[in-house]
Each structure stands twice: as structure tokens, then as C-alpha cells.
Amino acid sequence: MPGVRDATGLSFPAVSSAMDVLVELGIARELTGKRRNRLFVYDRYLTILAEGT
């Protein structure tokens, strides 16, 4: 999440909380199952990218 933090200027706790909300809403999905260095995916975007492949 350092990339999001740097791009937005938000603090790490703010970015982490926002990502948790996106996961709860079903918008994003966490892939790693870890507490640190988590990786998130936006499934709708991946579906669009996968069309035609």
C-alpha cells in the first residue's frame, strides 16, 4: 500500500482502513492472506482485461 499512500498523500492507517472498507463492500479482494504487505485486486477490472484472451 505504499504506492497508494504516496499517490494520495494519505497516511498508512488511512489507506489501510480504506482498503478494508473496499474489501467489506466487495469492491476489492485481498490476495495474500497476510497482515503485512497485502496485495489487493479489483476483480471487475481483471474481468475486463481478461475478455478476449
C-alpha positions as CSV (number, residue, x, y, z in Angstrom):
1,M,0.0,0.0,0.0
2,P,3.0,2.4,0.0
3,G,2.1,3.2,-3.7
4,V,-1.4,4.2,-2.7
5,R,-0.1,6.2,0.2
6,D,2.4,8.0,-1.9
7,A,0.0,8.7,-4.7
8,T,-2.7,10.0,-2.4
9,G,-0.7,11.7,0.3
10,L,-2.8,9.8,2.9
11,S,-1.3,8.1,6.0
12,F,-0.8,4.4,6.0
13,P,-3.6,3.9,8.6
14,A,-6.0,5.8,6.4
15,V,-5.1,3.8,3.3
16,S,-5.3,0.6,5.2
17,S,-8.8,1.5,6.6
18,A,-10.0,2.5,3.2
19,M,-8.8,-0.8,1.7
20,D,-10.6,-2.7,4.5
21,V,-13.8,-0.9,3.6
22,L,-13.4,-1.7,-0.1
23,V,-12.9,-5.4,0.8
24,E,-16.0,-5.3,3.1
25,L,-18.1,-3.8,0.3
26,G,-16.9,-6.5,-2.2
27,I,-15.2,-4.0,-4.4
28,A,-11.6,-5.2,-3.8
29,R,-10.2,-8.5,-2.7
30,E,-7.1,-9.2,-0.7
31,L,-4.9,-11.9,-2.3
32,T,-2.1,-12.7,0.2
33,G,-3.9,-13.6,3.4
34,K,-1.2,-11.7,5.3
35,R,-1.4,-8.9,7.8
36,R,1.5,-7.1,6.2
37,N,2.5,-6.4,2.6
38,R,-1.0,-7.2,1.4
39,L,-1.9,-7.3,-2.3
40,F,-5.4,-6.3,-3.4
41,V,-7.2,-6.8,-6.7
42,Y,-10.2,-5.2,-8.3
43,D,-12.0,-8.2,-9.9
44,R,-14.2,-6.2,-12.3
45,Y,-11.0,-4.7,-13.8
46,L,-9.4,-8.0,-14.1
47,T,-12.5,-9.4,-15.8
48,I,-12.4,-6.6,-18.4
49,L,-8.7,-7.2,-19.0
50,A,-9.3,-10.9,-19.5
51,E,-12.0,-10.5,-22.1
52,G,-10.9,-11.8,-25.4
53,T,-7.9,-13.7,-24.1
